[in-house]
Amino acid sequence: MNAFSSIVRRGHLAYKRRYVARGLILIYHRIAEDPVDPWRLCVSPANFARQLEIIRSLGFQPVWMSSLVDALRARKLPRRSIAVTIDDGYRDNLDAARPILERYQTPATHFATAGYIGSGEPFWWDALDQALLRPGRLPNVLEITLAGEQHRWELGDDAVLEAGKEASWPEWRPFQPPPTRRHAIHDALWRLLAPALPDDRQCAVRELLDQARASTVASASARPMTEDELRALRGDGLVEIGAHSLTHPALSALPPPMQAHELRESKARLERILGTEVRGCSYPQGRSSPEVQRAARAAGYDWACGSLPDAVGWRSNLFHLPRVSVRDWGEARFKTLLAHYIAH
């Protein structure tokens, strides 16, 4: 019976992939090459271009998120619809991604973290990378205060990371066995900061950068956009803009009033910058809860995206739409991803 059920289930999934109208939402972050990329956020410009070329060559229909959601609501989703979404608000989205989107005439939806736009400060996870995973000298003892509680780490021989050594661990990912004390501290701080209240986290990050003697101004290759750059990214409408919260917290870890503030204020701030309505949002880290989803509705959004990997269909929750992450993949791996969710 179990074997028979498995066969039926596989057949049902194959039928849905081929015959039922399903769309796919792709997640990107940075279009860049960076030797320090522990979260695998970077897709090289060459691979990004090839991926968009594949989307076109295989007959997929690229659409904005707003168009995809309108079609879902009307139950008129064209088969093989695909939405390219880009999270966070990195400058390389303008310099590298937009020209490639223009070349392949691919509409995209960019979710900007409103509080970082124009701030000149690095995203908080990049501040950890900047202080701990890039060359430089740290104090022998690193001390950080978060929400009134002090945390202390000894670095020993790992206080100094020499130039060129930052690329010595290309396969390492966060929360794997750390090759150095710096990597262990990176993971410990991430676990502390991810659920922290935004003001507490910002103070801790600035304290870290101060002890590392690292500038709070993000490097040109990995900094948030300015307001003018965000407007240029949207341009003539090839890219639509959505919200990605105000400060990129784990929304479900915040008390309800702060959830509401993050969602409402990010929408309002982006609408002031752009002079147009912001209809949708994506949740930082892809995390939400029924409470967060209700807060998104109350904030005036029409829809919201998470990061549960799946295709979308008319039964999808419009306030927790599934999306599929794309990595720095070549042709074969990217085609495999598309085939897994929507048959060629």
Buried (B, 14 or more C-beta within 10 A) or exposed (E): EEEEEEEEEEEEEEEBBEEBBBBBBBBBBBBBBBEBBBEEBBBBBEBBBBBBBBBEEBEBBBBBBBBBBBBBEEEEBEBBBBBBBBBBBBBBBBBBBBEBBEEBEBBBBBBBBBBBBBBEBBBBBBBBBBBBBBEBEBEEEBEBEBEEEEBEBEBEEBBEBEEEEBEEBEEBEBEEEBEBBBBBBBBBBBEBBBBBBBEBBBBBBEBBBEBBEBEBEBBEBBBBBBBEBBBEBBEEEBBBBBBBBBBBBBBBBBEEEBBBBBBBBBBBBBBEBBEEEBBBBBBBBBBBBEEBBBBBBEBBBBBBBBBBBBBBBBEBBBBBBBBBBBEBBEEEEBBEBBEEBBBE
